[in-house]
């Protein structure tokens, strides 16, 4: 929840940040590209989680993200903000990947999807706090980043009180997690998930980062109107997290993941291809479909890989997503100058559909025993 709180500040406050630093769309795309690179730093830390346990790395991730968030509130320039957010993203991605691995490992086989949905819902609560707070504070975005430093106080309690996972404790840990994932038994799955994540990120990263800029500059919506949209989308997303967890535990991982991902891609693209009403409807549907797919992906990707490398596998997908994010953001920054921001984002839907179709190459794993 703490990491989701400040992770959402940048998106919601991006128009005000752009105004303070006199940044246009290409500069904001470059900012997003720098942030995406932060996932690269999370990969070696995830390997430590596979070797030394989940609890310690979650605590370190919360502390690191919180310190970087606090420092972001003091950033004197867009470049400094980008560097600090890069560090924050590194730790936020680490916490998300390792926490997902821990939750799936400890949940009963028939309720793994629902367990992931609860974790996602906690993240949505953190985002909701930002959404409610920012209209009251706008345009003072720095205050929210400063408030994010509270996580540094909570990190020691996580280190001392969070029990280590029994599944990880019983696994035969040793050797390189990355080397294990490159073995024939797991390599194809790693490649498919990495390619899928990269292609989806070509659409979802620019859309997620720049939709408030599009709403402000192209649709001329006020911060309060954007916050109302985010609140409604968050409510739809919160309910969809729980619904998605139930669906994936009942009907499996592959079918729901494919259908919901394609639906999320279509609704996201339509959000930027229509006027204000379509933007509102598309965003709510985008949030609902994407949120419902989260438990399916969380349980599926964890079930596809062994405990000895599960956290590393989660972060490998994030690194691939970072590559796709950079490609998507740079393409949007270039195309927006001639085609407009909405059309530039919309074009990323072609790559995202291709990524969703790759999921047909992965096996169903519903309630399967977790590989050791």
C-alpha positions as CSV (number, residue, x, y, z in Angstrom):
1,X,0.0,0.0,0.0
2,X,2.8,2.4,0.9
3,X,4.6,1.8,-2.4
4,X,1.4,2.2,-4.4
5,X,0.6,5.5,-2.7
6,X,3.7,7.3,-4.1
7,X,3.8,5.3,-7.3
8,X,0.5,7.0,-8.2
9,X,1.4,10.5,-7.2
10,X,3.5,11.0,-10.4
11,X,0.7,10.0,-12.7
12,X,-2.0,12.2,-11.0
13,X,0.3,15.2,-10.6
14,X,2.0,15.0,-13.9
15,X,0.3,18.0,-15.4
16,X,1.3,20.1,-12.4
17,X,4.9,18.7,-12.6
18,X,5.0,19.5,-16.3
19,X,3.9,23.0,-15.6
20,X,6.4,23.6,-12.8
21,X,9.3,22.4,-14.9
22,X,8.0,23.7,-18.3
23,X,8.1,20.2,-19.8
24,X,6.3,19.2,-23.0
25,X,5.2,15.7,-24.1
26,X,8.6,14.5,-25.4
27,X,10.3,15.5,-22.1
28,X,7.5,13.7,-20.2
29,X,8.1,10.6,-22.4
30,X,11.8,10.7,-21.6
31,X,10.9,11.0,-17.9
32,X,8.8,7.8,-18.2
33,X,11.6,6.1,-20.0
34,X,14.0,6.8,-17.2
35,X,11.5,5.5,-14.7
36,X,11.0,2.2,-16.7
37,X,14.8,1.6,-16.4
38,X,14.3,1.4,-12.6
39,X,13.0,-2.2,-13.1
40,X,16.5,-3.3,-14.2
41,X,17.9,-2.6,-10.7
42,X,15.2,-4.7,-9.1
43,X,16.3,-7.9,-10.9
44,X,19.5,-8.6,-8.9
45,X,17.7,-7.7,-5.7
46,X,15.0,-10.2,-6.6
47,X,17.7,-12.8,-7.0
48,X,18.7,-12.1,-3.4
49,X,15.1,-12.7,-2.3
50,X,15.3,-16.2,-3.9
51,X,18.6,-16.8,-2.0
52,X,18.1,-15.1,1.4
53,X,14.3,-15.0,1.8
54,X,11.3,-12.8,1.1
55,X,10.9,-10.9,4.3
56,X,14.2,-9.1,4.3
57,X,13.9,-7.9,0.7
58,X,10.4,-6.7,1.2
59,X,11.6,-4.6,4.2
60,X,14.5,-3.2,2.3
61,X,12.3,-2.4,-0.7
62,X,9.8,-0.5,1.4
63,X,12.6,1.5,3.1
64,X,14.3,2.3,-0.2
65,X,11.2,3.3,-2.0
66,X,10.1,5.5,0.9
67,X,13.4,7.3,1.2
68,X,13.4,8.0,-2.6
69,X,9.8,9.2,-2.4
70,X,10.6,11.7,0.3
71,X,13.6,13.0,-1.6
72,X,11.4,13.3,-4.7
73,X,9.4,16.0,-2.9
74,X,12.6,18.0,-2.8
75,X,13.7,17.6,-6.4
76,X,14.9,20.9,-7.9
77,X,14.5,19.9,-11.6
78,X,12.8,17.4,-13.8
79,X,16.1,15.6,-14.3
80,X,16.6,15.2,-10.5
81,X,13.0,14.1,-10.1
82,X,13.6,11.5,-12.9
83,X,16.7,10.1,-11.1
84,X,14.9,9.9,-7.8
85,X,11.8,8.2,-9.3
86,X,14.1,5.7,-11.0
87,X,15.4,4.6,-7.6
88,X,11.9,4.6,-6.2
89,X,10.6,2.4,-9.1
90,X,13.4,0.0,-8.5
91,X,12.3,-0.7,-5.0
92,X,8.6,-0.5,-5.7
93,X,8.9,-3.2,-8.4
94,X,11.0,-5.3,-6.1
95,X,8.3,-5.2,-3.3
96,X,5.6,-6.0,-5.8
97,X,7.3,-9.0,-7.3
98,X,8.6,-10.5,-4.0
99,X,5.3,-9.9,-2.2
100,X,3.4,-11.6,-5.0
101,X,5.7,-14.6,-4.8
102,X,5.3,-14.8,-1.0
103,X,1.5,-14.5,-1.2
104,X,1.2,-17.3,-3.8
105,X,3.6,-19.6,-2.0
106,X,1.6,-19.3,1.3
107,X,-1.9,-19.4,-0.1
108,X,-4.0,-22.6,-0.4
109,X,-3.8,-24.0,-3.9
110,X,-7.5,-23.3,-4.6
111,X,-7.3,-19.7,-3.4
112,X,-4.1,-18.4,-4.9
113,X,-5.9,-16.0,-7.3
114,X,-8.0,-14.6,-4.5
115,X,-4.9,-14.1,-2.3
116,X,-3.3,-12.1,-5.1
117,X,-6.5,-10.1,-5.5
118,X,-6.3,-9.0,-1.8
119,X,-2.7,-7.9,-2.3
120,X,-3.7,-5.9,-5.4
121,X,-6.6,-4.4,-3.5
122,X,-4.3,-3.1,-0.8
123,X,-2.2,-1.4,-3.5
124,X,-5.5,0.1,-4.8
125,X,-6.1,1.5,-1.3
126,X,-2.7,3.3,-1.5
127,X,-3.7,4.8,-4.9
128,X,-7.1,5.8,-3.5
129,X,-5.4,7.8,-0.8
130,X,-3.5,9.7,-3.4
131,X,-6.6,10.3,-5.5
132,X,-8.5,11.7,-2.6
133,X,-5.7,13.8,-1.3
134,X,-4.4,15.4,-4.4
135,X,-7.4,17.6,-5.4
136,X,-7.2,19.1,-1.9
137,X,-3.6,19.8,-2.3
138,X,-3.2,20.6,-6.0
139,X,-1.0,21.9,-7.5
140,X,1.3,21.2,-4.5
141,X,2.5,17.7,-5.6
142,X,5.6,17.8,-3.5
143,X,3.7,17.4,-0.3
144,X,2.4,13.9,-1.3
145,X,5.9,12.7,-2.1
146,X,7.1,14.0,1.3
147,X,4.3,12.1,3.0
148,X,5.5,8.9,1.3
149,X,8.6,8.9,3.6
150,X,6.4,7.3,6.3
151,X,7.3,3.9,4.9
152,X,10.8,4.2,6.2
153,X,9.3,4.1,9.7
154,X,7.3,0.9,8.9
155,X,10.2,-1.0,7.2
156,X,11.9,-2.1,10.5
157,X,8.6,-3.5,11.7
158,X,8.3,-5.6,8.5
159,X,11.8,-6.9,9.0
160,X,11.1,-7.9,12.6
161,X,7.4,-9.0,12.5
162,X,6.8,-10.5,9.0
163,X,7.3,-14.3,9.2
164,X,9.4,-15.9,6.5
165,X,7.4,-18.1,4.1
166,X,7.3,-21.8,4.8
167,X,7.5,-22.7,1.2
168,X,10.7,-20.8,0.7
169,X,12.2,-22.2,3.9
170,X,11.5,-25.8,2.7
171,X,13.0,-25.3,-0.7
172,X,16.5,-26.4,-1.7
173,X,17.9,-23.0,-2.2
174,X,21.3,-22.8,-3.9
175,X,23.0,-21.7,-7.1
176,X,22.0,-18.9,-9.5
177,X,18.3,-18.3,-9.9
178,X,18.9,-16.8,-13.4
179,X,20.9,-19.8,-14.5
180,X,18.1,-22.1,-13.3
181,X,15.5,-20.1,-15.3
182,X,17.6,-20.5,-18.5
183,X,17.4,-24.3,-18.2
184,X,15.2,-26.0,-20.9
185,X,12.4,-26.7,-18.4
186,X,11.8,-23.0,-17.8
187,X,13.5,-21.1,-20.6
188,X,10.5,-21.1,-23.0
189,X,8.2,-19.8,-20.3
190,X,10.5,-17.0,-19.5
191,X,10.8,-15.9,-23.1
192,X,7.1,-16.0,-23.7
193,X,6.2,-14.0,-20.6
194,X,9.0,-11.5,-21.2
195,X,7.8,-11.0,-24.8
196,X,4.2,-10.7,-23.7
197,X,5.0,-8.2,-21.0
198,X,7.2,-6.0,-23.3
199,X,4.5,-5.8,-25.9
200,X,1.7,-5.0,-23.5
201,X,3.9,-2.3,-22.0
202,X,4.2,-0.5,-25.3
203,X,0.5,0.5,-24.8
204,X,-0.1,0.4,-21.1
205,X,2.9,2.4,-19.9
206,X,2.3,5.5,-22.0
207,X,-1.4,5.3,-21.4
208,X,-1.0,4.9,-17.7
209,X,1.6,7.7,-17.4
210,X,0.2,10.3,-19.8
211,X,-3.5,9.9,-19.5
212,X,-3.8,12.8,-17.0
213,X,-1.8,15.0,-19.5
214,X,-4.1,13.9,-22.3
215,X,-7.2,14.7,-20.1
216,X,-5.8,18.1,-19.2
217,X,-4.3,19.3,-22.5
218,X,-6.6,17.6,-25.1
219,X,-9.9,17.3,-23.2
220,X,-9.4,20.3,-20.9
221,X,-10.6,18.5,-17.8
222,X,-9.9,20.1,-14.4
223,X,-8.0,18.2,-11.7
224,X,-11.2,17.6,-9.8
225,X,-12.8,16.0,-12.8
226,X,-9.8,13.8,-13.4
227,X,-9.8,12.7,-9.7
228,X,-13.5,11.8,-10.0
229,X,-12.7,9.6,-13.0
230,X,-9.9,8.0,-11.1
231,X,-12.1,7.4,-8.1
232,X,-14.8,5.7,-10.2
233,X,-12.2,3.7,-12.0
234,X,-10.6,2.7,-8.7
235,X,-14.0,1.5,-7.4
236,X,-14.5,-0.6,-10.5
237,X,-10.9,-1.8,-10.3
238,X,-11.3,-2.8,-6.6
239,X,-14.4,-4.8,-7.2
240,X,-12.7,-6.4,-10.3
241,X,-9.7,-7.5,-8.3
242,X,-11.9,-9.6,-6.1
243,X,-14.0,-10.8,-9.1
244,X,-10.9,-11.7,-11.0
245,X,-9.5,-13.7,-8.1
246,X,-12.7,-15.7,-7.9
247,X,-12.8,-16.3,-11.7
248,X,-9.2,-17.5,-12.0
249,X,-9.6,-19.9,-9.1
250,X,-12.7,-21.3,-10.6
251,X,-12.0,-21.3,-14.3
252,X,-8.2,-21.4,-14.5
253,X,-5.4,-19.0,-15.4
254,X,-5.1,-19.0,-19.2
255,X,-8.6,-18.4,-20.4
256,X,-9.4,-15.5,-18.0
257,X,-6.0,-13.9,-18.5
258,X,-6.3,-13.9,-22.3
259,X,-9.9,-12.6,-22.5
260,X,-9.4,-9.9,-19.8
261,X,-6.1,-8.7,-21.3
262,X,-7.6,-8.3,-24.8
263,X,-10.6,-6.5,-23.3
264,X,-8.2,-4.2,-21.4
265,X,-6.2,-3.4,-24.6
266,X,-9.4,-2.6,-26.6
267,X,-10.9,-0.4,-23.9
268,X,-7.5,1.4,-23.3
269,X,-7.1,2.2,-27.0
270,X,-10.7,3.4,-27.3
271,X,-10.2,5.8,-24.4
272,X,-7.8,7.8,-26.5
273,X,-9.7,7.4,-29.8
274,X,-13.0,9.1,-28.6
275,X,-14.1,12.3,-27.0
276,X,-14.7,13.0,-23.3
277,X,-17.6,10.5,-22.7
278,X,-15.6,7.8,-24.4
279,X,-12.5,8.7,-22.4
280,X,-14.5,8.3,-19.2
281,X,-16.2,5.0,-20.2
282,X,-13.0,3.6,-21.6
283,X,-10.9,4.4,-18.5
284,X,-13.5,2.7,-16.2
285,X,-13.5,-0.4,-18.4
286,X,-9.8,-0.4,-18.8
287,X,-9.4,-0.3,-15.0
288,X,-12.0,-3.0,-14.5
289,X,-10.5,-5.4,-17.1
290,X,-6.9,-4.8,-16.2
291,X,-7.6,-5.2,-12.5
292,X,-9.5,-8.4,-13.0
293,X,-6.6,-9.9,-15.0
294,X,-4.1,-9.1,-12.2
295,X,-4.9,-12.1,-9.9
296,X,-4.9,-14.4,-12.9
297,X,-1.4,-13.2,-13.9
298,X,-0.1,-13.1,-10.4
299,X,-1.1,-16.7,-9.6
300,X,-0.2,-18.0,-13.1
301,X,3.3,-16.6,-13.4
302,X,4.1,-17.8,-9.8
303,X,2.9,-21.3,-10.6
304,X,4.9,-21.5,-13.8
305,X,8.3,-21.2,-12.0
306,X,10.2,-23.0,-9.2
307,X,10.4,-21.6,-5.7
308,X,14.2,-21.3,-6.0
309,X,13.8,-18.7,-8.7
310,X,10.2,-17.4,-8.4
311,X,11.0,-13.9,-7.3
312,X,13.6,-13.6,-10.0
313,X,11.1,-14.8,-12.6
314,X,8.6,-12.2,-11.5
315,X,11.2,-9.4,-11.9
316,X,12.5,-10.8,-15.2
317,X,9.0,-10.0,-16.6
318,X,9.3,-6.5,-15.1
319,X,12.6,-5.9,-16.9
320,X,11.1,-7.0,-20.2
321,X,8.2,-4.6,-19.4
322,X,10.7,-1.8,-18.9
323,X,12.1,-2.4,-22.4
324,X,8.6,-2.3,-23.9
325,X,7.8,0.8,-21.8
326,X,10.8,2.7,-23.1
327,X,9.9,1.8,-26.7
328,X,6.3,2.8,-26.2
329,X,7.1,6.1,-24.5
330,X,9.7,7.1,-27.0
331,X,7.3,6.3,-29.9
332,X,4.6,8.3,-28.3
333,X,6.9,11.2,-27.7
334,X,7.9,11.2,-31.4
335,X,4.4,10.6,-32.9
336,X,2.5,13.0,-30.6
337,X,4.2,15.9,-32.3
338,X,2.5,15.1,-35.6
339,X,-0.4,12.7,-34.9
340,X,-1.5,14.1,-31.4
341,X,-1.0,12.4,-28.0
342,X,-4.3,10.4,-28.1
343,X,-3.6,8.8,-31.5
344,X,0.0,8.1,-30.6
345,X,-1.0,6.2,-27.5
346,X,-3.8,4.4,-29.4
347,X,-1.4,2.9,-32.0
348,X,0.3,1.0,-29.2
349,X,-2.7,-1.3,-29.1
350,X,-1.5,-3.2,-32.1
351,X,1.6,-4.4,-30.2
352,X,-0.4,-5.1,-27.1
353,X,-2.9,-7.4,-28.9
354,X,0.1,-9.3,-30.3
355,X,1.4,-9.7,-26.7
356,X,-1.9,-11.0,-25.4
357,X,-2.0,-13.7,-28.1
358,X,1.3,-15.0,-26.9
359,X,-0.4,-16.3,-23.8
360,X,-1.8,-19.2,-25.8
361,X,1.7,-20.6,-25.7
362,X,1.7,-21.1,-21.9
363,X,0.2,-24.1,-20.1
364,X,-2.7,-24.0,-17.7
365,X,-1.6,-24.3,-14.1
366,X,-4.8,-24.0,-12.1
367,X,-4.2,-25.5,-8.6
368,X,-1.1,-27.2,-9.7
369,X,1.6,-28.0,-7.1
370,X,4.2,-25.2,-6.9
371,X,7.5,-26.4,-8.6
372,X,10.3,-26.6,-6.1
